[in-house]
Amino acid sequence: MGISEETLTDVVLVELDRRLRPHVLTKKFTKHEESSVSGADWLWAIGRPGRWLTLLVQAKLARPDAARLPGLHHGKGSQRKTLVSYAMQTSS
């Protein structure tokens, strides 16, 4: 038994939203958006009106018994490429 990456992400995002709103706004991407559009699990906008820092986040579940992050090169790096491409498109 273990906790999935998606469950952990949901728990963390709900708690951060509860504690930090309105200074941290979160947009969680659907599985479809994550795989084909953004490459990210969620987008954070941190700050205040007129002064926002926007971050794309791709979560990876670290396992204490493993010396590596096995999901880091998911899809032969395609997820990372999608994330970088989306970041470049949205930063203009």
PASEBA-1860 file (N, C-alpha, C; in nm, 3 decimals):
! residues 92
1> MGISEETL> 0.085/-0.118/0.000/0.000/0.000/0.000/0.089/0.124/0.000 ~ 0.046/0.221/-0.071/0.119/0.347/-0.074/0.027/0.457/-0.122 ~ 0.074/0.577/-0.114/-0.005/0.691/-0.160/0.041/0.726/-0.301 ~ -0.053/0.753/-0.388/-0.018/0.784/-0.527/0.026/0.930/-0.539 ~ 0.098/0.955/-0.646/0.143/1.093/-0.674/0.024/1.187/-0.686 ~ -0.083/1.141/-0.751/-0.201/1.226/-0.770/-0.269/1.259/-0.637 ~ -0.280/1.160/-0.549/-0.342/1.183/-0.419/-0.259/1.281/-0.337 ~ -0.129/1.261/-0.335/-0.041/1.350/-0.260/-0.050/1.493/-0.315
9> TDVVLVEL> -0.051/1.506/-0.446/-0.065/1.638/-0.509/-0.196/1.704/-0.466 ~ -0.305/1.631/-0.472/-0.436/1.687/-0.433/-0.436/1.735/-0.288 ~ -0.384/1.654/-0.198/-0.382/1.689/-0.056/-0.299/1.816/-0.034 ~ -0.182/1.822/-0.095/-0.095/1.939/-0.078/-0.160/2.064/-0.136 ~ -0.218/2.054/-0.256/-0.279/2.172/-0.319/-0.399/2.223/-0.241 ~ -0.482/2.134/-0.190/-0.598/2.176/-0.111/-0.552/2.248/0.015 ~ -0.451/2.194/0.082/-0.402/2.255/0.206/-0.335/2.390/0.179 ~ -0.256/2.398/0.074/-0.193/2.527/0.040/-0.297/2.631/0.002
17> DRRLRPHV> -0.399/2.590/-0.072/-0.505/2.683/-0.108/-0.577/2.734/0.018 ~ -0.602/2.645/0.111/-0.669/2.683/0.235/-0.585/2.782/0.315 ~ -0.456/2.762/0.320/-0.369/2.844/0.403/-0.321/2.973/0.337 ~ -0.301/2.971/0.207/-0.230/3.082/0.142/-0.311/3.168/0.048 ~ -0.435/3.131/0.018/-0.518/3.214/-0.069/-0.541/3.346/0.002 ~ -0.534/3.460/-0.056/-0.530/3.492/-0.199/-0.390/3.517/-0.253 ~ -0.286/3.489/-0.175/-0.149/3.520/-0.218/-0.088/3.411/-0.306 ~ -0.147/3.292/-0.304/-0.104/3.184/-0.392/-0.228/3.130/-0.461
25> LTKKFTKH> -0.233/3.145/-0.593/-0.344/3.093/-0.672/-0.294/2.970/-0.748 ~ -0.378/2.868/-0.755/-0.338/2.742/-0.816/-0.434/2.703/-0.926 ~ -0.377/2.658/-1.039/-0.456/2.598/-1.146/-0.402/2.458/-1.164 ~ -0.480/2.358/-1.128/-0.439/2.219/-1.145/-0.478/2.174/-1.285 ~ -0.383/2.115/-1.357/-0.410/2.068/-1.491/-0.474/1.929/-1.487 ~ -0.564/1.903/-1.581/-0.621/1.770/-1.594/-0.513/1.676/-1.647 ~ -0.537/1.545/-1.640/-0.441/1.449/-1.694/-0.417/1.474/-1.843 ~ -0.523/1.507/-1.916/-0.509/1.535/-2.059/-0.422/1.659/-2.080
33> EESSVSGA> -0.450/1.766/-2.006/-0.370/1.889/-2.019/-0.224/1.863/-1.983 ~ -0.204/1.785/-1.878/-0.067/1.755/-1.834/0.010/1.681/-1.942 ~ -0.052/1.581/-2.002/0.020/1.499/-2.099/0.035/1.564/-2.236 ~ -0.063/1.644/-2.277/-0.058/1.694/-2.415/-0.044/1.846/-2.430 ~ -0.066/1.922/-2.321/-0.064/2.068/-2.333/0.049/2.131/-2.253 ~ 0.050/2.109/-2.122/0.140/2.183/-2.034/0.262/2.105/-1.986 ~ 0.250/1.974/-1.972/0.357/1.896/-1.912/0.367/1.915/-1.762 ~ 0.279/1.997/-1.704/0.284/2.029/-1.561/0.164/1.972/-1.487
41> DWLWAIGR> 0.185/1.945/-1.359/0.074/1.903/-1.274/-0.011/2.024/-1.235 ~ 0.057/2.135/-1.209/-0.017/2.256/-1.173/0.063/2.381/-1.204 ~ -0.007/2.493/-1.203/0.052/2.625/-1.220/0.026/2.703/-1.093 ~ 0.127/2.769/-1.042/0.111/2.856/-0.926/0.133/3.000/-0.966 ~ 0.049/3.089/-0.919/0.071/3.233/-0.929/0.084/3.281/-0.785 ~ 0.201/3.333/-0.753/0.233/3.374/-0.616/0.255/3.524/-0.614 ~ 0.188/3.594/-0.523/0.208/3.739/-0.511/0.082/3.812/-0.474 ~ 0.057/3.918/-0.549/-0.060/4.002/-0.528/-0.094/4.068/-0.661
49> PGRWLTLL> -0.214/4.125/-0.674/-0.252/4.187/-0.801/-0.145/4.286/-0.851 ~ -0.107/4.266/-0.975/-0.005/4.350/-1.037/0.137/4.301/-1.016 ~ 0.159/4.206/-0.927/0.293/4.155/-0.898/0.288/4.004/-0.874 ~ 0.282/3.928/-0.982/0.270/3.783/-0.973/0.395/3.715/-1.026 ~ 0.437/3.611/-0.959/0.539/3.520/-1.007/0.465/3.392/-1.043 ~ 0.478/3.348/-1.167/0.406/3.230/-1.214/0.503/3.114/-1.229 ~ 0.467/3.000/-1.172/0.551/2.880/-1.176/0.473/2.761/-1.229 ~ 0.534/2.684/-1.317/0.479/2.556/-1.359/0.547/2.449/-1.276
57> VQAKLARP> 0.468/2.355/-1.224/0.524/2.252/-1.136/0.491/2.113/-1.191 ~ 0.593/2.030/-1.202/0.576/1.890/-1.238/0.620/1.810/-1.116 ~ 0.525/1.751/-1.048/0.553/1.676/-0.926/0.606/1.537/-0.958 ~ 0.699/1.495/-0.877/0.750/1.358/-0.884/0.750/1.303/-0.742 ~ 0.707/1.181/-0.729/0.699/1.115/-0.599/0.834/1.052/-0.569 ~ 0.900/1.101/-0.464/1.028/1.045/-0.422/1.001/0.931/-0.323 ~ 1.069/0.824/-0.341/1.055/0.710/-0.251/1.181/0.700/-0.166 ~ 1.165/0.700/-0.033/1.283/0.697/0.055/1.374/0.576/0.033
65> DAARLPGL> 1.319/0.464/-0.014/1.400/0.344/-0.033/1.472/0.341/-0.168 ~ 1.449/0.440/-0.253/1.512/0.444/-0.385/1.615/0.558/-0.389 ~ 1.724/0.532/-0.455/1.828/0.635/-0.466/1.804/0.726/-0.586 ~ 1.697/0.699/-0.662/1.669/0.777/-0.783/1.522/0.817/-0.785 ~ 1.492/0.907/-0.877/1.353/0.944/-0.904/1.315/0.875/-1.035 ~ 1.251/0.758/-1.028/1.226/0.681/-1.149/1.136/0.751/-1.251 ~ 1.051/0.843/-1.210/0.961/0.910/-1.303/1.018/1.034/-1.367 ~ 1.145/1.066/-1.336/1.203/1.191/-1.383/1.212/1.199/-1.535
73> HHGKGSQR> 1.235/1.088/-1.601/1.249/1.088/-1.747/1.131/1.016/-1.810 ~ 1.014/1.035/-1.752/0.889/0.974/-1.799/0.871/0.999/-1.948 ~ 0.840/0.896/-2.024/0.815/0.912/-2.167/0.937/0.956/-2.244 ~ 1.055/0.910/-2.201/1.182/0.946/-2.266/1.202/1.097/-2.272 ~ 1.158/1.166/-2.170/1.178/1.310/-2.162/1.069/1.391/-2.230 ~ 0.966/1.327/-2.285/0.863/1.401/-2.357/0.785/1.494/-2.264 ~ 0.764/1.451/-2.140/0.691/1.536/-2.044/0.770/1.664/-2.015 ~ 0.901/1.649/-1.998/0.987/1.765/-1.974/0.986/1.859/-2.095
81> KTLVSYAM> 0.992/1.803/-2.214/0.990/1.885/-2.337/0.859/1.960/-2.349 ~ 0.747/1.894/-2.317/0.616/1.960/-2.321/0.612/2.074/-2.221 ~ 0.664/2.053/-2.100/0.666/2.155/-1.995/0.747/2.276/-2.040 ~ 0.866/2.254/-2.092/0.952/2.365/-2.136/0.886/2.440/-2.251 ~ 0.828/2.368/-2.345/0.760/2.431/-2.459/0.644/2.519/-2.412 ~ 0.563/2.465/-2.320/0.448/2.541/-2.267/0.498/2.665/-2.192 ~ 0.603/2.650/-2.115/0.658/2.764/-2.040/0.706/2.873/-2.135 ~ 0.770/2.833/-2.242/0.821/2.932/-2.341/0.706/3.003/-2.410
89> QTSS> 0.599/2.930/-2.441/0.483/2.990/-2.509/0.408/3.088/-2.419 ~ 0.396/3.054/-2.291/0.316/3.136/-2.202/0.393/3.250/-2.138 ~ 0.525/3.251/-2.152/0.603/3.359/-2.091/0.616/3.481/-2.181 ~ 0.574/3.467/-2.304/0.587/3.580/-2.400/0.479/3.683/-2.380
END
